[in-house]
Amino acid sequence: MLLSAAPSFAQNPVIQTSFTPDPAPYVHNDTVYLFVDHDEDDAQYFSMKDWQLYSSTDMVNWTYRGTPMSTATFRWAKQGDNAWASQAIERNGKWYWYICAEDTTAHLHGIGVGVADRPEGPYTDPLNRPLVPGNWGYIDPSVFVDDDGQAYLFWGNNGLWYARLNDDMISLGSEVMEVKGLNDEKAFGPKKLKMDYKLGKKVMKTNFEEGPWVFKRNGLYYLVYAAGGVPEHMAYSTSKSINGPWKYEGKIMGESPKSFTIHGGSIEFKGRNFMFYHNGLLPNGQGFRRSTAVEEFEFTKDGKIPFIPFTNDGVKHPAGTLNPYVRIEAETMADSYGLKTDRMAGNDHVITSVHNGDWLRVRNVDFGKGKPSKVKAIVRNVKQCGSIEFFIDHLSKNPIASVRVTDVHQSECEAVVNKDISGVHDVYMLFRGDDGELFDMDCWQMKE
């Protein structure tokens, strides 16, 4: 029964240890950083206290990099709630994470910015006030730097606004300007009265809803956004100028499964294009407990974004491999069951809530031509003894190694690998023990 919990192949949602709405991917060198919000496990509304970070070098295995920011980072924000959508960017060696939170001076959401030397932080608020003070519809920031070095910040719900950013990236270099034409009734049909769950009432809806995502490709500006009222779908417009006018190009994603909102954006990574979004498909998921998913797509020859269907598979072909002969963080995984990650800032993290029958999967692990002789694991906070069973390609009755935790004071444990393994495989880890929480897992590594 425990083994039957493992899927034969599934990638979406890409993070299973937390609810991770409003994904904001960012490519830096050979790494994709995924900045997300965090729905609480028991949320009945948009209950969100902090922001999380993940990274990947292969688009299938994602490493939890911590919870670097919370509402406590911003003393002007309502504490412990309303930590909504965000986006981050690196510039001149600094990382700028633009967020929306409730501005307590206005009792409406405003836009703030955290600044750090590294993507995982620590982040501080250099302004001690909102970058854009609270106003009606001022949510969902999207940052963009043009080819000439000029940076822009877009944001909005039921209206879209933007402003230039100064070179310091923490002050506005222009007045706030409204983007016109996205709610043109001639283009999108008559307005419809639809329920807005964020406002708690029915309002008039046309096309643009929220969640702007701005980028440039081959000299053309793209604006991807949630559209059509609630439930939302994803659409996009294009322009020859960052200042518009914007031309509506069409619907690119339907209404997200088990989620009345959709929010995300696209990146190009290693010559391939990926569209991120969120859905409600994790166990216990729903419209207020959403999770990041991703689909691969190709632009048409004339630069159009095609309609992108939702899939369970997500990224079928990894963009790289993992080396098992170096330390691999336990919080690096493609899939998992029952596990959580800590809720800490910093660089040192573990998987938690480890119980009998929980498991994780790591994809595309390259063992090369040699045979691994042993596997080592490091555990922490041992509550009771247990074991970590390692399997190749699928969970079965016969693990290749069983690392045993035999003492509550133990940290490093090791086991012999009983099978010759070469080439590229998936690796499963199955946790065994008595009832109750077992231990936290820090990392693992094969030895040749």
SULSUL-V486942 format. One record per helix or strand of 3 or more residues. SS is the DSSP state (a for helix, b for strand). FROM is the first residue (numbers start at 0). TO is the last residue. If there is no record, write none. Layout:
ss/from/to
SS/FROM/TO
SS/FROM/TO
This chain:
ss/from/to
a/2/4
b/23/27
b/30/38
b/47/55
b/61/69
a/70/72
b/85/90
b/93/102
b/107/115
b/141/144
b/150/154
b/160/164
a/184/187
b/191/195
b/200/204
b/207/216
b/219/226
b/232/238
b/246/252
b/264/268
b/271/278
b/290/296
b/334/336
b/358/365
b/373/379
b/385/391
b/400/404
b/411/415
b/423/432
b/439/446
